[in-house]
């Protein structure tokens, strides 16, 4: 079966690290001047040397984003369905070994949460759950999508890796996009962060986007958890993954997210602290390398950074997010997966986007198309 794993094993973590840190200023300028960028240029733009050209990178990023996406920001909100989880992950508040009250929304509660989102004007919703096959498996997701499909223009899911036939069922049911993060591509230390549960299977997770692509999903979202390992190397492998997927599943759209480790009950401190300037460099590197890539910024980031990034590469943003099941109205006190940093209302975020000269988009297409 066609798989990214073969491509992945052609690269070595340590050798990629050496290449990134050996880049010089002349290499950066050479990459910036090229009309068509390659994955090698992305590697160059990740380098410490490229940070000296950040202003030039930011100007190019703004230009490319406006050429491809105009001056628009798509807004969405997550709907957390469950915090039940069968994995132990050292960085997540939902980890199985965390002694917290578990909650899974029933059909009535799902619709109560949906009503709260609709009242904010939300038409793009992201369904999120912990990884617990017995309680929140494919049947549960299909029922949730059936309930929500009449009320939202776009439904994305961020749940445990599924089988090909299960992704096909999600697609038929009306899911438009699937987000799945490898967390880290550093295979040697992956098990340290995921000591127990299905998520500890590095190869199965690595092959998940292939299964999503084969299922014909309209969009696939990727990313790494910024803070586990060196963000430069992890991001190169994430781009390598996107590059592979775009060549094999060319009819699918792709997005990249930038989850930085945020405080949550019972989790580790970040292994690598990523500064705002470095995150901006990473966003610019993605846009300059791949102008068609959707770039999503969540409420993990603070107000100041999110305000700034509106004109510098972002195409999609969450707002007014609650990261706990029932967090909008049903059970606001249930445990969050992580703390949000930008706690402004949907309307406040909309106004900030307007003030920046951009248009907040609540619904960018209709099912009739």
C-alpha positions as CSV (number, residue, x, y, z in Angstrom):
1,X,0.0,0.0,0.0
2,X,1.2,3.5,-0.9
3,X,2.6,5.1,2.3
4,X,4.5,8.2,3.4
5,X,6.6,5.9,5.6
6,X,9.0,5.0,2.7
7,X,9.6,8.7,2.0
8,X,10.0,9.4,5.7
9,X,12.8,6.8,6.1
10,X,14.9,8.4,3.4
11,X,15.6,11.2,5.8
12,X,17.5,11.2,9.1
13,X,16.7,13.5,12.0
14,X,20.3,14.3,12.9
15,X,21.4,14.9,9.3
16,X,18.4,17.3,8.7
17,X,19.4,19.1,11.9
18,X,22.9,19.5,10.6
19,X,21.7,20.9,7.3
20,X,19.4,23.4,8.9
21,X,22.0,24.8,11.3
22,X,24.7,24.9,8.5
23,X,22.7,27.4,6.4
24,X,24.3,30.8,5.9
25,X,22.9,34.2,4.9
26,X,23.8,33.8,1.3
27,X,21.8,30.6,1.1
28,X,18.8,32.4,2.5
29,X,19.0,35.2,-0.1
30,X,19.4,32.7,-2.8
31,X,16.2,30.9,-1.7
32,X,14.2,34.1,-1.4
33,X,15.1,35.2,-4.9
34,X,14.0,31.9,-6.5
35,X,10.8,32.1,-8.5
36,X,9.7,28.6,-7.5
37,X,10.5,27.3,-4.0
38,X,11.4,23.7,-3.2
39,X,11.4,21.7,0.0
40,X,15.1,22.5,0.2
41,X,14.2,26.2,0.3
42,X,11.8,25.6,3.1
43,X,14.7,24.0,5.1
44,X,16.8,27.1,4.4
45,X,14.0,29.4,5.6
46,X,13.7,27.5,8.9
47,X,17.3,28.1,9.7
48,X,18.7,30.5,12.4
49,X,20.4,32.3,9.6
50,X,17.0,33.1,8.0
51,X,15.8,34.9,11.2
52,X,18.0,37.8,10.1
53,X,15.8,38.2,7.0
54,X,12.5,38.0,8.8
55,X,11.3,41.4,7.7
56,X,11.9,40.6,4.1
57,X,10.2,37.2,4.6
58,X,7.2,38.8,6.3
59,X,6.7,41.2,3.4
60,X,6.8,38.4,0.8
61,X,4.4,36.3,3.0
62,X,1.9,39.1,3.0
63,X,2.1,39.6,-0.7
64,X,1.8,35.9,-1.5
65,X,-1.1,35.4,0.9
66,X,-3.1,38.3,-0.5
67,X,-2.5,37.0,-4.1
68,X,-3.8,33.6,-3.3
69,X,-6.5,34.2,-0.6
70,X,-7.3,37.9,-0.8
71,X,-7.8,39.8,2.4
72,X,-10.0,37.3,4.1
73,X,-9.8,35.3,7.4
74,X,-12.0,32.2,7.7
75,X,-13.4,31.9,11.3
76,X,-14.3,28.6,13.0
77,X,-14.8,27.2,16.5
78,X,-14.0,23.8,18.0
79,X,-16.8,21.7,19.6
80,X,-15.2,19.3,22.1
81,X,-17.3,16.1,22.2
82,X,-15.4,14.1,24.8
83,X,-12.4,14.1,27.1
84,X,-12.3,10.3,27.5
85,X,-9.0,8.9,26.3
86,X,-7.3,5.5,26.3
87,X,-3.8,7.0,25.7
88,X,-1.2,8.2,28.1
89,X,0.4,11.4,26.6
90,X,2.8,13.3,28.8
91,X,1.7,16.7,27.4
92,X,-2.2,16.4,27.4
93,X,-4.8,17.2,30.0
94,X,-6.9,14.4,28.6
95,X,-4.2,11.8,29.3
96,X,-5.7,8.5,30.7
97,X,-3.5,8.7,33.8
98,X,-4.8,12.2,34.7
99,X,-7.4,11.6,37.5
100,X,-10.1,13.9,36.1
101,X,-13.9,13.7,35.7
102,X,-14.6,12.3,32.2
103,X,-17.4,13.5,30.0
104,X,-18.8,12.6,26.6
105,X,-21.7,14.7,25.2
106,X,-24.9,13.0,24.3
107,X,-27.1,14.0,21.4
108,X,-29.0,16.6,23.3
109,X,-25.9,18.1,24.7
110,X,-24.2,18.2,21.3
111,X,-27.2,20.2,20.0
112,X,-27.1,22.6,22.9
113,X,-23.4,23.3,22.2
114,X,-24.2,23.7,18.5
115,X,-26.9,26.2,19.3
116,X,-24.4,28.3,21.3
117,X,-22.0,28.3,18.3
118,X,-24.7,29.2,15.9
119,X,-25.7,32.1,18.1
120,X,-22.1,33.4,17.6
121,X,-22.5,33.2,13.8
122,X,-20.3,30.1,13.5
123,X,-20.8,28.1,10.3
124,X,-17.5,26.2,10.3
125,X,-17.1,23.8,13.3
126,X,-14.3,21.5,14.3
127,X,-15.3,18.3,16.2
128,X,-12.6,17.3,18.7
129,X,-12.5,14.3,21.1
130,X,-10.0,12.3,23.1
131,X,-9.0,8.9,21.8
132,X,-11.4,6.3,23.3
133,X,-12.5,3.8,20.7
134,X,-15.2,2.1,22.9
135,X,-17.1,5.3,23.8
136,X,-16.2,7.8,21.1
137,X,-15.6,5.6,18.0
138,X,-16.7,5.8,14.4
139,X,-20.4,5.2,15.2
140,X,-20.4,8.1,17.7
141,X,-18.8,10.4,15.2
142,X,-21.2,9.5,12.4
143,X,-24.2,10.2,14.7
144,X,-22.7,13.6,15.7
145,X,-22.1,14.6,12.1
146,X,-25.7,13.5,11.2
147,X,-27.0,15.8,13.9
148,X,-24.8,18.7,13.0
149,X,-24.7,18.6,9.2
150,X,-28.0,20.5,8.7
151,X,-26.7,23.4,10.8
152,X,-23.1,24.0,9.7
153,X,-21.7,24.7,6.2
154,X,-18.4,23.0,7.0
155,X,-17.5,20.2,9.5
156,X,-14.0,19.2,10.3
157,X,-12.9,16.5,12.7
158,X,-9.9,16.0,14.9
159,X,-10.1,12.6,16.5
160,X,-8.1,9.4,16.8
161,X,-6.6,7.9,13.7
162,X,-9.1,5.7,11.9
163,X,-9.1,3.0,9.3
164,X,-9.6,3.8,5.6
165,X,-13.2,2.5,5.5
166,X,-14.0,4.7,8.6
167,X,-12.7,7.8,6.9
168,X,-14.7,6.9,3.8
169,X,-17.8,6.7,6.1
170,X,-17.0,10.1,7.6
171,X,-16.7,11.6,4.1
172,X,-20.0,10.1,3.0
173,X,-21.6,11.4,6.2
174,X,-20.6,15.0,5.4
175,X,-17.2,15.6,7.0
176,X,-15.2,18.0,4.9
177,X,-11.8,17.9,6.6
178,X,-9.7,15.8,8.9
179,X,-6.9,17.2,11.1
180,X,-4.3,14.8,12.5
181,X,-1.0,15.7,14.1
182,X,2.0,13.5,14.3
183,X,3.0,15.5,17.4
184,X,6.7,14.9,16.7
185,X,8.4,13.2,13.8
186,X,11.3,12.3,16.0
187,X,10.7,8.5,16.0
188,X,13.4,7.7,18.6
189,X,11.7,9.8,21.3
190,X,8.1,9.4,20.2
191,X,7.4,6.6,22.7
192,X,8.7,8.7,25.6
193,X,5.8,11.1,25.0
194,X,3.3,8.4,24.2
195,X,4.1,5.5,26.6
196,X,0.7,3.7,26.4
197,X,-2.3,3.4,24.2
198,X,-3.0,3.2,20.4
199,X,-1.2,6.5,19.9
200,X,2.1,4.9,20.9
201,X,2.1,3.2,17.5
202,X,4.3,5.7,15.6
203,X,3.9,4.0,12.2
204,X,0.1,3.7,12.3
205,X,-0.2,7.4,13.1
206,X,2.3,8.3,10.4
207,X,0.3,6.6,7.7
208,X,-3.0,8.2,8.8
209,X,-3.0,11.1,6.3
210,X,-2.5,8.5,3.5
211,X,-5.8,6.8,4.6
212,X,-7.5,10.2,4.7
213,X,-6.3,11.0,1.2
214,X,-7.4,7.6,-0.2
215,X,-10.9,8.3,1.4
216,X,-11.2,11.4,-0.8
217,X,-11.5,13.9,2.0
218,X,-11.6,17.5,0.7
219,X,-9.0,18.8,3.1
220,X,-6.3,17.4,5.4
221,X,-4.8,19.3,8.2
222,X,-1.3,18.6,9.6
223,X,1.0,20.0,12.3
224,X,3.4,19.2,15.0
225,X,3.2,20.0,18.7
226,X,5.7,22.9,19.0
227,X,7.6,22.4,22.2
228,X,8.2,18.7,22.3
229,X,11.4,18.6,20.1
230,X,13.3,21.2,18.0
231,X,10.6,23.0,16.0
232,X,12.9,23.5,13.0
233,X,13.5,19.8,12.4
234,X,9.9,18.7,13.3
235,X,8.6,21.3,10.9
236,X,10.8,20.2,8.1
237,X,9.4,16.7,8.4
238,X,5.9,18.1,8.6
239,X,6.5,19.9,5.3
240,X,8.0,16.8,3.8
241,X,4.7,15.0,4.7
242,X,2.6,17.8,3.1
243,X,4.8,17.7,0.0
244,X,4.3,13.9,-0.3
245,X,0.6,14.2,0.2
246,X,0.2,17.0,-2.4
247,X,1.9,14.9,-5.0
248,X,-0.2,11.7,-4.3
249,X,-3.6,13.2,-3.4
250,X,-3.5,16.4,-5.5
251,X,-7.2,17.0,-5.5
252,X,-7.2,17.5,-1.7
253,X,-6.6,20.9,0.0
254,X,-4.1,21.1,2.8
255,X,-3.8,23.2,5.9
256,X,-1.1,23.5,8.6
257,X,-1.6,24.4,12.3
258,X,0.9,25.6,14.9
259,X,-0.1,24.3,18.3
260,X,2.5,25.5,20.8
261,X,2.5,23.6,24.2
262,X,0.1,25.5,26.5
263,X,-0.5,25.0,30.2
264,X,-2.8,22.1,31.1
265,X,-3.4,20.0,34.2
266,X,-0.8,17.3,34.7
267,X,1.4,18.0,31.7
268,X,5.1,18.4,31.2
269,X,6.9,21.7,30.6
270,X,7.9,22.4,26.9
271,X,11.2,20.7,26.0
272,X,11.9,23.6,23.5
273,X,10.5,27.0,24.1
274,X,9.4,28.7,20.9
275,X,9.4,32.5,20.9
276,X,6.8,34.5,19.0
277,X,9.5,35.7,16.5
278,X,10.3,32.1,15.7
279,X,6.7,31.2,15.2
280,X,6.4,34.1,12.8
281,X,9.5,32.8,10.9
282,X,7.9,29.4,10.7
283,X,4.6,30.7,9.3
284,X,6.5,32.8,6.7
285,X,8.6,29.8,5.7
286,X,5.5,27.8,5.0
287,X,3.8,30.5,3.0
288,X,6.9,31.4,0.9
289,X,7.4,27.7,0.2
290,X,3.8,26.8,-0.5
291,X,1.5,29.7,-1.4
292,X,-1.6,27.4,-1.7
293,X,-1.3,26.1,1.9
294,X,-4.0,27.2,4.4
295,X,-2.5,28.5,7.6
296,X,-4.6,28.1,10.7
297,X,-4.0,30.0,14.0
298,X,-5.8,28.9,17.1
299,X,-6.7,30.6,20.4
300,X,-3.6,29.0,22.0
301,X,-1.8,32.2,20.8
302,X,-2.2,35.5,22.6
303,X,-4.2,38.5,21.4
304,X,-1.2,40.5,20.4
305,X,0.3,37.7,18.2
306,X,-3.1,36.9,16.6
307,X,-3.7,40.5,15.8
308,X,-0.3,40.8,14.1
309,X,-0.6,37.6,12.1
310,X,-3.9,38.6,10.4
311,X,-1.9,40.5,7.8
312,X,1.0,38.1,7.8
313,X,0.0,34.8,6.4
314,X,-3.0,33.5,8.4
315,X,-6.0,32.3,6.4
316,X,-8.0,30.6,9.1
317,X,-8.5,31.4,12.8
318,X,-10.5,30.0,15.7
319,X,-12.2,32.3,18.1
320,X,-14.1,32.2,21.4
321,X,-12.8,28.6,21.8
322,X,-13.7,26.3,24.7
323,X,-11.4,23.2,24.9
324,X,-13.5,21.2,27.2
325,X,-16.6,19.0,26.4
326,X,-19.7,21.1,27.0
327,X,-17.6,24.2,27.6
328,X,-19.9,26.6,25.9
329,X,-23.1,25.9,27.8
330,X,-23.5,22.3,29.0
331,X,-20.6,21.9,31.4
332,X,-18.3,25.0,31.5
333,X,-16.4,23.5,34.5
334,X,-15.3,20.3,32.8
335,X,-11.5,19.9,32.3
336,X,-9.9,21.8,29.4
337,X,-7.4,20.0,27.1
338,X,-5.3,23.1,27.4
339,X,-5.7,26.7,28.4
340,X,-6.6,29.2,25.7
341,X,-4.7,32.4,25.6
342,X,-7.0,34.6,23.4
343,X,-10.3,34.6,25.3
344,X,-12.0,37.4,23.3
345,X,-15.6,36.8,22.0
346,X,-16.3,36.0,18.4
347,X,-17.6,39.5,17.7
348,X,-14.5,41.1,19.2
349,X,-12.3,39.0,16.9
350,X,-14.4,39.9,14.0
351,X,-14.0,43.6,14.7
352,X,-10.2,43.3,15.0
353,X,-10.1,41.6,11.6
354,X,-12.3,44.4,10.1
355,X,-10.0,47.0,11.7
356,X,-7.0,45.4,10.1
357,X,-8.6,45.9,6.6
358,X,-9.6,42.2,6.3
359,X,-12.9,40.5,5.9
360,X,-13.9,37.8,8.5
361,X,-15.6,35.0,6.6
362,X,-18.2,32.9,8.5
363,X,-19.3,30.9,5.5
364,X,-17.3,30.6,2.3
365,X,-19.3,28.2,0.3
366,X,-22.7,26.4,0.3
367,X,-23.6,22.8,0.1
368,X,-25.5,23.5,-3.1
369,X,-22.2,23.9,-4.9
